[in-house]
Amino acid sequence: MTDNEQERRDKVKEMVKDARIGMLTTMTTDGKHVSRPMALQDVEFDGDLWFFTYSDSDLVEQIAVHPEVNVSFSDQKQNNWISIAGRAVRTDDPAKAKELWNPFLKAWFPEGLETPNLTLVKVHADTAEYWEAAHSSKVITLLGAAKAAVTGKTPDAGENETVRL
């Protein structure tokens, strides 16, 4: 792996860590895409994304048939976006659930780790594509877009890379 590849992987890790809420997209049995917001549980992104859900959820049913998923993140403060493609699997691992648990999850799982049908979904990331705005200021970004509209030139969209994980 080159230094440049490692730098891009590190950038993906930072962007995922900063975003925290992702849109997890699955495919239904009849071939339609469905997305839902999910709170990322593991902030030390190592190529796996972890989410809590119910074992009888549509999400679990869908990944059993079509494990290929996408998770997208948007960090509005930094004007960054990331799209991660990978394979999802339901994982019943009480030790991992205990490791990942935090008190905010009680809003969705009122009985904590003892919530009936509580399970984990692990997404093993294959690739990530990210877009990092050229400017973190929304005003500068909007002025750049307005200038581009007037001049007919494409605005500076910032950095866009695809990374193999």
C-alpha positions in Angstrom: 0.0 0.0 0.0 1.4 3.4 -0.9 1.5 6.4 1.4 -1.2 8.1 -0.7 -3.6 5.1 -0.4 -3.1 5.1 3.4 -3.7 8.9 3.5 -7.0 8.3 1.7 -8.0 5.5 4.1 -7.2 7.8 7.0 -9.4 10.5 5.5 -12.2 8.0 5.2 -11.8 7.1 8.9 -11.9 10.7 10.0 -14.9 11.5 7.8 -16.9 8.5 9.1 -16.0 9.4 12.7 -17.1 13.0 12.3 -20.5 12.1 10.6 -21.9 9.5 13.1 -25.4 9.1 11.5 -25.5 7.3 8.2 -28.2 6.3 5.7 -28.0 2.6 5.3 -29.4 1.4 2.0 -30.6 -2.2 1.4 -32.5 -3.9 -1.4 -35.9 -5.4 -0.8 -36.8 -8.9 -2.1 -38.6 -7.3 -5.1 -35.5 -5.3 -6.0 -36.3 -1.8 -4.6 -33.7 0.2 -2.7 -34.6 1.3 0.8 -32.7 3.7 3.0 -33.0 4.4 6.7 -31.0 6.6 9.1 -28.8 4.5 11.5 -26.5 5.6 14.3 -23.0 4.4 13.8 -21.7 2.6 16.9 -18.0 2.1 16.3 -16.1 5.4 16.0 -12.8 3.7 15.5 -13.6 2.8 11.9 -11.4 -0.2 10.8 -13.4 -1.2 7.7 -16.4 -2.5 9.7 -19.5 -0.4 10.6 -21.7 -1.5 13.5 -25.4 -0.8 14.0 -28.0 -1.9 16.5 -31.4 -3.0 15.3 -34.1 -5.6 15.9 -33.7 -9.1 14.7 -37.2 -9.1 13.2 -36.7 -5.8 11.3 -37.0 -5.3 7.5 -33.3 -4.5 7.5 -32.3 -7.9 8.8 -34.7 -9.7 6.4 -33.3 -7.7 3.5 -29.6 -8.3 4.2 -30.3 -12.0 4.6 -31.3 -12.1 0.9 -29.2 -9.2 -0.5 -26.2 -8.6 1.8 -24.7 -5.9 -0.5 -25.4 -2.5 1.1 -24.4 1.1 0.9 -24.0 3.5 3.8 -23.8 7.2 3.1 -22.7 10.0 5.5 -23.0 13.7 5.3 -21.1 16.1 7.5 -22.9 19.4 6.9 -20.4 21.3 9.2 -17.5 20.4 7.0 -19.3 20.1 3.7 -18.1 16.5 3.3 -19.9 13.4 2.0 -18.9 9.8 2.0 -20.5 6.7 0.4 -19.4 3.2 1.6 -20.2 0.0 -0.2 -19.9 -3.3 1.5 -21.6 -6.5 2.7 -23.9 -6.6 5.8 -24.5 -9.5 8.1 -26.6 -9.9 11.2 -24.4 -10.7 14.2 -25.7 -11.9 17.5 -22.7 -11.2 19.7 -23.5 -10.2 23.3 -19.9 -9.3 24.1 -19.7 -6.9 21.1 -23.1 -5.5 21.9 -21.9 -4.7 25.4 -18.7 -3.1 24.1 -20.7 -0.9 21.7 -23.6 0.0 23.9 -24.2 3.6 25.0 -27.0 5.2 27.0 -28.4 7.1 24.1 -29.5 3.9 22.5 -32.2 3.5 25.2 -34.4 5.8 23.1 -34.7 3.0 20.5 -34.1 0.0 22.8 -35.8 0.8 26.1 -34.7 -2.3 27.9 -31.0 -1.7 27.1 -29.0 -4.8 26.3 -31.9 -6.9 27.5 -34.3 -5.6 24.8 -36.0 -8.5 23.2 -34.8 -9.2 19.6 -31.8 -6.8 19.9 -29.1 -7.6 17.4 -26.2 -6.1 15.6 -25.7 -5.5 11.9 -22.0 -5.4 10.8 -21.2 -3.9 7.4 -17.8 -4.9 6.2 -16.7 -2.1 3.8 -15.2 -2.9 0.5 -14.9 0.6 -1.0 -15.6 4.2 -0.1 -16.0 7.3 -2.2 -15.8 10.7 -0.6 -16.3 14.3 -1.6 -14.5 16.9 0.5 -15.5 20.5 -0.1 -12.8 22.8 -1.3 -13.9 25.3 1.4 -15.4 24.5 4.8 -17.3 27.8 4.8 -20.8 27.5 3.4 -20.7 31.2 2.4 -17.6 30.6 0.3 -19.0 27.5 -1.2 -22.3 29.3 -2.2 -20.4 32.3 -3.6 -18.3 29.8 -5.7 -21.5 28.2 -7.0 -23.0 31.6 -7.8 -19.8 32.7 -9.6 -19.9 29.5 -11.6 -23.5 30.0 -12.6 -22.7 33.5 -13.9 -19.5 32.6 -15.7 -20.7 29.2 -17.0 -17.6 27.5 -15.5 -17.9 24.5 -13.2 -17.3 25.4 -9.5 -14.4 24.0 -7.5 -16.2 20.9 -6.0 -13.2 20.0 -3.9 -11.6 16.6 -3.6 -13.3 13.4 -4.8 -11.6 10.0 -4.3 -12.5 6.3 -4.3 -10.7 4.2 -1.8 -10.4 0.4 -1.5 -10.7 -0.7 2.1 
